[in-house]
Amino acid sequence: MKKVIKKSILLVIMFATMLSNANESKFIASKKELKKTSLTLKHVKEGQQLVIKDSNGLTLYKESIKESGTYYKGFDLTALPDGKYYFELDKDVEIQTIPFQVKSNSVTFEKEEEVSVFKPIIRVKGNRVLVSKLSLELKPMEIKFYELNSDGSHLLHSETIENTKIIERIYRISEKYKSTYKLIIKSEGREFVEYINI
C-alpha cells in the first residue's frame, strides 16, 4: 500500500512538473513573438496629443501626453495590416508627422517624409482678429471669414496668400456688427476652424 501511495505521489509530482514546464515554454514563446517598436519624442508638453492614423486619416490610437520632457513608449505596430501609417504629435503651434510602413510584420520608419506643419495662431483683440502663420516651405494659405446668424453663414472675406514665409493678417469688424464668426484656414493639406464671438 505504501508503494502505491509513493508511486501516486511521484506521478502527481511528475504531471505537475510537466504542466508547469509546458506553461512556461508557451509564455516564453509569446514573449519572443511580440515585436515592439519604441517611439521617443523630445520636448513634449503635458496635454499634447499623440495619435496614430492610417493613410486615409482614420485615427487608430489617441493618447494625451501625461508628463512634459521626453516621451518614450513601445508599440506593437506589427499587429496592423500591411500599409502606410503615421504618428502625429499635435503641439501648441505645430503638428509633427512621423510616417511609417508595415509590411510582412515588419515596421519601417520613413525619415525622409517626416514633416512639421505650423498651425495658424488666431487672437482676438476687441473688434480685431489677428491671424499669423509660419510657412517655411512657402505653401499657400487660404482664409475664409464667415458671419454666422439665424439665416446660416455668409462669406464676408476670402483670400489666398502665396509665397510668404511669415503670414500676418488683421481683420477689423465694425463694433455695430456684434455676432459670431467662423474663420476657416486651409494650408498644407489641413483645415483649421475657429469660432469667434465679437
FILO-628052 format. One record per residue (C-alpha): residue number from 1; residue in one letter; x, y, z. Coordinates in steps of 0.001 Angstrom, whole numbers, always signed. Example, Ala and Ser with C-alpha at 12.3 -4.5 7.8 and 13.67 -1.06 7.14 Angstrom:
2
<atom 1, 'A', <+12300, -4500, +7800>>
<atom 2, 'S', <+13670, -1060, +7140>>
This chain:
198
<atom 1, 'M', <+0, +0, +0>>
<atom 2, 'K', <+2870, +2337, +837>>
<atom 3, 'K', <+4419, +1613, -2589>>
<atom 4, 'V', <+1133, +2542, -4348>>
<atom 5, 'I', <+876, +5831, -2429>>
<atom 6, 'K', <+4538, +6660, -3158>>
<atom 7, 'K', <+4032, +5899, -6866>>
<atom 8, 'S', <+849, +8007, -6929>>
<atom 9, 'I', <+2607, +10948, -5291>>
<atom 10, 'L', <+5504, +10572, -7701>>
<atom 11, 'L', <+3111, +10574, -10689>>
<atom 12, 'V', <+1307, +13697, -9373>>
<atom 13, 'I', <+4657, +15492, -8957>>
<atom 14, 'M', <+5734, +14464, -12479>>
<atom 15, 'F', <+2468, +15707, -14030>>
<atom 16, 'A', <+2657, +18957, -12073>>
<atom 17, 'T', <+6235, +19489, -13264>>
<atom 18, 'M', <+5301, +18727, -16873>>
<atom 19, 'L', <+2330, +21099, -16758>>
<atom 20, 'S', <+4341, +23920, -15230>>
<atom 21, 'N', <+7102, +23428, -17833>>
<atom 22, 'A', <+4516, +23418, -20636>>
<atom 23, 'N', <+3025, +26678, -19380>>
<atom 24, 'E', <+6449, +28280, -19045>>
<atom 25, 'S', <+7511, +27421, -22584>>
<atom 26, 'K', <+4277, +28882, -24057>>
<atom 27, 'F', <+4777, +32110, -22108>>
<atom 28, 'I', <+8377, +32449, -23305>>
<atom 29, 'A', <+7331, +31799, -26919>>
<atom 30, 'S', <+4685, +34521, -26797>>
<atom 31, 'K', <+7265, +36963, -25418>>
<atom 32, 'K', <+9539, +36233, -28377>>
<atom 33, 'E', <+6701, +36721, -30854>>
<atom 34, 'L', <+5891, +40219, -29544>>
<atom 35, 'K', <+7739, +42842, -31625>>
<atom 36, 'K', <+7656, +46277, -30030>>
<atom 37, 'T', <+8639, +49465, -31821>>
<atom 38, 'S', <+9822, +52175, -29466>>
<atom 39, 'L', <+8961, +55815, -30073>>
<atom 40, 'T', <+10951, +58577, -28390>>
<atom 41, 'L', <+9867, +62214, -28660>>
<atom 42, 'K', <+11835, +65046, -27072>>
<atom 43, 'H', <+10477, +68341, -25744>>
<atom 44, 'V', <+6852, +67262, -25355>>
<atom 45, 'K', <+4437, +69035, -23027>>
<atom 46, 'E', <+1711, +67682, -20812>>
<atom 47, 'G', <-1641, +67747, -22622>>
<atom 48, 'Q', <-284, +67449, -26165>>
<atom 49, 'Q', <-1992, +64791, -28271>>
<atom 50, 'L', <-289, +61795, -29888>>
<atom 51, 'V', <-2279, +59824, -32455>>
<atom 52, 'I', <-1672, +57017, -34927>>
<atom 53, 'K', <-3549, +57398, -38223>>
<atom 54, 'D', <-3843, +55283, -41321>>
<atom 55, 'S', <-3297, +56567, -44888>>
<atom 56, 'N', <-6963, +57685, -45041>>
<atom 57, 'G', <-6594, +59859, -41932>>
<atom 58, 'L', <-8605, +57486, -39727>>
<atom 59, 'T', <-7456, +57692, -36088>>
<atom 60, 'L', <-6436, +54250, -34780>>
<atom 61, 'Y', <-4922, +55322, -31448>>
<atom 62, 'K', <-5050, +58501, -29378>>
<atom 63, 'E', <-3226, +59465, -26208>>
<atom 64, 'S', <-2774, +62641, -24210>>
<atom 65, 'I', <+834, +63222, -23072>>
<atom 66, 'K', <+931, +62954, -19276>>
<atom 67, 'E', <+4357, +64498, -18498>>
<atom 68, 'S', <+6486, +67240, -20042>>
<atom 69, 'G', <+10000, +66344, -21180>>
<atom 70, 'T', <+10924, +63201, -23131>>
<atom 71, 'Y', <+8182, +60759, -24144>>
<atom 72, 'Y', <+9109, +57082, -24558>>
<atom 73, 'K', <+6744, +54212, -25302>>
<atom 74, 'G', <+6779, +50823, -27046>>
<atom 75, 'F', <+4080, +49996, -29609>>
<atom 76, 'D', <+3334, +46638, -31254>>
<atom 77, 'L', <+2802, +48040, -34750>>
<atom 78, 'T', <+3230, +44629, -36423>>
<atom 79, 'A', <-402, +43848, -35495>>
<atom 80, 'L', <-1510, +46436, -38078>>
<atom 81, 'P', <-2374, +45270, -41616>>
<atom 82, 'D', <+224, +45999, -44314>>
<atom 83, 'G', <+56, +49644, -45352>>
<atom 84, 'K', <+1171, +53211, -44641>>
<atom 85, 'Y', <+536, +54897, -41299>>
<atom 86, 'Y', <+1826, +57835, -39326>>
<atom 87, 'F', <+2276, +59144, -35827>>
<atom 88, 'E', <+1025, +62689, -35347>>
<atom 89, 'L', <+2072, +64844, -32390>>
<atom 90, 'D', <-236, +67853, -32009>>
<atom 91, 'K', <+1742, +70579, -30206>>
<atom 92, 'D', <+740, +74140, -29309>>
<atom 93, 'V', <+1695, +75744, -32646>>
<atom 94, 'E', <+2997, +72776, -34635>>
<atom 95, 'I', <+1859, +69360, -35851>>
<atom 96, 'Q', <+4708, +66879, -36266>>
<atom 97, 'T', <+4073, +63899, -38572>>
<atom 98, 'I', <+6201, +60728, -38444>>
<atom 99, 'P', <+5258, +58273, -41236>>
<atom 100, 'F', <+5918, +54539, -41107>>
<atom 101, 'Q', <+5067, +51478, -43179>>
<atom 102, 'V', <+4026, +47998, -42072>>
<atom 103, 'K', <+4915, +45202, -44485>>
<atom 104, 'S', <+5015, +41469, -43697>>
<atom 105, 'N', <+5035, +42088, -39913>>
<atom 106, 'S', <+7986, +44488, -40281>>
<atom 107, 'V', <+7880, +48214, -39440>>
<atom 108, 'T', <+9938, +50801, -41352>>
<atom 109, 'F', <+10018, +54493, -40411>>
<atom 110, 'E', <+10212, +56826, -43405>>
<atom 111, 'K', <+12529, +59542, -42014>>
<atom 112, 'E', <+12754, +61481, -45293>>
<atom 113, 'E', <+8964, +62018, -45236>>
<atom 114, 'E', <+8752, +63457, -41693>>
<atom 115, 'V', <+7143, +66904, -41766>>
<atom 116, 'S', <+6180, +69658, -39366>>
<atom 117, 'V', <+3232, +71901, -40134>>
<atom 118, 'F', <+2876, +75132, -38206>>
<atom 119, 'K', <-679, +75882, -37088>>
<atom 120, 'P', <-2165, +79342, -37577>>
<atom 121, 'I', <-2314, +81483, -34456>>
<atom 122, 'I', <-5598, +83373, -34064>>
<atom 123, 'R', <-6069, +86112, -31480>>
<atom 124, 'V', <-8974, +88463, -30858>>
<atom 125, 'K', <-8331, +91981, -29527>>
<atom 126, 'G', <-11506, +93990, -29206>>
<atom 127, 'N', <-13065, +94066, -32670>>
<atom 128, 'R', <-9863, +92943, -34437>>
<atom 129, 'V', <-8987, +89370, -35423>>
<atom 130, 'L', <-5243, +88757, -35798>>
<atom 131, 'V', <-4082, +85753, -37859>>
<atom 132, 'S', <-446, +84684, -38155>>
<atom 133, 'K', <+1234, +81562, -39512>>
<atom 134, 'L', <+4738, +80388, -40292>>
<atom 135, 'S', <+5186, +78620, -43642>>
<atom 136, 'L', <+8844, +77647, -44114>>
<atom 137, 'E', <+8014, +75877, -47396>>
<atom 138, 'L', <+6152, +78964, -48748>>
<atom 139, 'K', <+2952, +76932, -49116>>
<atom 140, 'P', <-255, +78827, -49966>>
<atom 141, 'M', <-2786, +79566, -47237>>
<atom 142, 'E', <-6481, +80076, -47950>>
<atom 143, 'I', <-8542, +82154, -45498>>
<atom 144, 'K', <-12329, +82321, -45458>>
<atom 145, 'F', <-14175, +84529, -42968>>
<atom 146, 'Y', <-17903, +83869, -42377>>
<atom 147, 'E', <-20583, +85559, -40284>>
<atom 148, 'L', <-22955, +83105, -38617>>
<atom 149, 'N', <-26566, +84061, -37883>>
<atom 150, 'S', <-30053, +82573, -37891>>
<atom 151, 'D', <-30123, +82674, -41728>>
<atom 152, 'G', <-26983, +80497, -41945>>
<atom 153, 'S', <-23461, +81546, -42787>>
<atom 154, 'H', <-22428, +84412, -45052>>
<atom 155, 'L', <-18967, +84697, -46581>>
<atom 156, 'L', <-17511, +88098, -45646>>
<atom 157, 'H', <-13962, +87722, -46930>>
<atom 158, 'S', <-11864, +85201, -48834>>
<atom 159, 'E', <-8216, +85315, -49875>>
<atom 160, 'T', <-5270, +83067, -50718>>
<atom 161, 'I', <-1800, +84116, -49626>>
<atom 162, 'E', <+1137, +82633, -51545>>
<atom 163, 'N', <+4959, +82722, -51490>>
<atom 164, 'T', <+5118, +84174, -47972>>
<atom 165, 'K', <+7135, +82698, -45112>>
<atom 166, 'I', <+5565, +84732, -42283>>
<atom 167, 'I', <+1867, +85322, -42889>>
<atom 168, 'E', <+157, +88049, -40854>>
<atom 169, 'R', <-3323, +89460, -41316>>
<atom 170, 'I', <-5563, +91727, -39244>>
<atom 171, 'Y', <-9317, +91776, -39838>>
<atom 172, 'R', <-11332, +94570, -38279>>
<atom 173, 'I', <-15036, +94101, -37671>>
<atom 174, 'S', <-17309, +97076, -37127>>
<atom 175, 'E', <-18373, +97247, -33464>>
<atom 176, 'K', <-22009, +97684, -34501>>
<atom 177, 'Y', <-21948, +94182, -36095>>
<atom 178, 'K', <-21506, +92087, -32974>>
<atom 179, 'S', <-22037, +88474, -33938>>
<atom 180, 'T', <-20472, +85016, -34123>>
<atom 181, 'Y', <-17909, +84484, -36861>>
<atom 182, 'K', <-16243, +81425, -38337>>
<atom 183, 'L', <-12707, +81501, -39664>>
<atom 184, 'I', <-11560, +78634, -41912>>
<atom 185, 'I', <-7876, +78393, -42790>>
<atom 186, 'K', <-6603, +75768, -45248>>
<atom 187, 'S', <-2895, +75162, -45637>>
<atom 188, 'E', <-537, +72248, -46325>>
<atom 189, 'G', <-3384, +69759, -46714>>
<atom 190, 'R', <-5015, +70703, -43392>>
<atom 191, 'E', <-8057, +72678, -42367>>
<atom 192, 'F', <-8217, +74759, -39190>>
<atom 193, 'V', <-11564, +76136, -37975>>
<atom 194, 'E', <-12013, +78818, -35315>>
<atom 195, 'Y', <-15276, +80296, -33983>>
<atom 196, 'I', <-15108, +83899, -32775>>
<atom 197, 'N', <-17615, +85927, -30760>>
<atom 198, 'I', <-17365, +89714, -31058>>
